[in-house]
Amino acid sequence: MRTPKFHVYLTTEEKRLLLNALIDEKNLLIANGKYTDAVDDLIIKITKAHQKRRFLSA
């Protein structure tokens, strides 16, 4: 059975905070000698994600 996909729309500020949190988590995992593969995948997905255009009404 397929798992459902979710779309998360983030502002620039939210994206920055999320990336900083993931980098902090990655540093903790490295300090504890654990694997960082899952965090690395998330960081790549977030940085490569397209930004949704916002149209301002007149």
Backbone as a ProteinNet text record, in pm:
[ID]
protein_1_A
[PRIMARY]
MRTPKFHVYLTTEEKRLLLNALIDEKNLLIANGKYTDAVDDLIIKITKAHQKRRFLSA
[TERTIARY]
82.4	0	87.9	50.6	128.2	106.5	213.5	199	162.6	75.6	34.4	147.8	149.9	248.7	186.5	268.8	223.1	304.4	240.4	307	305.5	421.3	432.6	478	402.9	438.3	497.3	621.2	692.7	728	727	777.2	929.3	992	1138.2	1194	1130.6	1174.7	1158.2	1047.4	1024.1	1123.9	1154.5	1251.3	1389.4	1427.4	1556.6	1563.5	1457.2	1455	1461.8	1389.8	1390.7	1529.3	1594.9	1729.6	1827.7	1818	1906.3	1882.9	1757.8	1726.5	1781.4	1768.7	1821	1973.3	2037.8	2184.3	2228.2	2156.4	2187.8	2170	2062.7	2038.1	2148.4	2191.1	2298.2	2428.1	2456.8	2577.4	2570.8	2452.1	2436.8	2458	2403.2	2421.2	2568.4	2637.9	2780.9	2858.5	2825.2	2894.1	2873.2	2757.3	2727.4	2770.2	2828.7	2877.7	2767.8	2655.5	2544.2	2535.5	2456.7	2440.8	2351.9	2384.5	2311	2237.9	2220.9	2162.9	2023.3	1937.9	1800	1796.6	1877.8	1882.3	1941	2042.1	2101.1	1997.9	1917.2	1813.2	1712.3	1672.3	1577.8	1637.4	1763	1829.1	1833.6	1864.4	1870	1731.8	1629.3	1493	1447.8	1478.2	1434	1508.3	1637.6	1713.2	1680	1638.5	1605.3	1458.6	1377.3	1234	1208.2	1111.9	1074	993.7	1012.2	936	809.4	698.3	570.5	559.9	519.1	504.3	377.4	385.9	268.5	231.6	105.2	56.8	-14	25.6	-36.6	-151.1	-262.5	-376.7	-360.2	-411.4	-394.9	-486.5
-117.1	0	125	222.2	344	436.8	498.9	598.4	731.5	808.2	935.4	1037.4	1123.9	1231.1	1357.3	1434.9	1559.6	1674.3	1786.9	1907.7	2008.2	2064.4	2164.3	2294.1	2399.8	2530.5	2614.4	2658.3	2733.2	2872.4	2966.6	3099.7	3093.2	3198.3	3202.6	3190.1	3256.3	3250.2	3108.8	3044.3	2908.4	2810.4	2829.1	2742.4	2757.7	2882.5	2908.1	2843.1	2857.5	2797.6	2644.8	2586.8	2441.7	2391.2	2459.6	2418.2	2429.5	2537.1	2551.8	2440.8	2403.9	2295.9	2161.9	2137.3	2012.2	2007.1	2119.2	2123.4	2100.4	2158.9	2134.5	1986.9	1926.4	1784	1698.1	1734.8	1660.2	1668.5	1787.3	1803.1	1719.2	1709	1623.8	1476.4	1434.9	1295	1264.3	1357.9	1337.7	1330.2	1417.6	1417.4	1286.3	1224	1097	976.3	998.3	888.9	810.7	876.1	807.7	849.5	774.8	801.5	925.1	1000.3	1123.7	1116	996.4	980.9	1041.5	1016.3	1066	1218.2	1277.1	1423.2	1483.6	1419	1466.5	1468.2	1363	1356.3	1469.5	1498.8	1607.4	1743.4	1764.6	1891.1	1910.1	1804.8	1813.7	1842.1	1774	1796.1	1939.5	1993.2	2128.6	2231.7	2212.6	2311.5	2306.7	2190.5	2179	2207.9	2226	2246.9	2379.3	2376.4	2498.3	2587.2	2716.6	2810.1	2848.1	2843.5	2875.1	3026.9	3066.7	3209.5	3260.4	3379.3	3443.6	3562.3	3571.7	3682.3	3780.7	3903.6	4007.6	4070	4086.5	4149.6	4300.1	4366.5	4510.7	4588.4
0	0	0	-77.1	-89.1	28.9	72.2	177.9	113.3	176.2	116.3	119.8	20.1	14.7	71.8	136.9	194.5	137.2	119.5	73.2	186.5	214.1	319.7	254.5	278.7	223.9	336.1	316.6	418.9	369.2	460.4	427.1	427.8	381.9	380.3	521.7	616.1	755.5	812.3	784.6	833.6	772.3	645.1	577.2	640.9	671.8	734.2	872.4	951.8	1085	1078.9	983.7	968.2	930	836.8	796.8	913.4	990.9	1107.1	1208.8	1231.3	1325.1	1274.7	1144.9	1089.1	1096.3	1073.7	1083	1227.3	1323.5	1464.8	1499.5	1450.5	1475.6	1413.4	1294	1227.8	1308.7	1361.9	1443.3	1570.2	1631.5	1749.6	1715.1	1602.4	1560.7	1533.1	1469.7	1443	1573.2	1668.9	1797.9	1873.1	1854.1	1921.2	1838.8	1722.3	1639.2	1570.1	1541.4	1476.1	1329.7	1254.3	1112.6	1089.9	984.5	955.2	821.1	767.7	634.2	622	719.4	712	716.5	803.7	814.4	686.5	631.3	506.3	393.9	386.5	283.3	298	421	444	407.8	441.9	409	257.9	185.9	39.3	-18	32.6	-17.9	5.5	121.3	153.1	69	49.4	-27.6	-176.4	-228.3	-369.7	-400.3	-298.4	-318.5	-389.3	-479.7	-550.5	-458.1	-475.1	-395.1	-469.7	-400.2	-461	-479.5	-597.5	-625.2	-561.8	-510.2	-451.3	-537.5	-569.8	-651.5	-560.3	-571.3	-490.7	-568.9	-501.9	-569.4	-565	-666.7	-678.4	-589.1
[MASK]
++++++++++++++++++++++++++++++++++++++++++++++++++++++++++

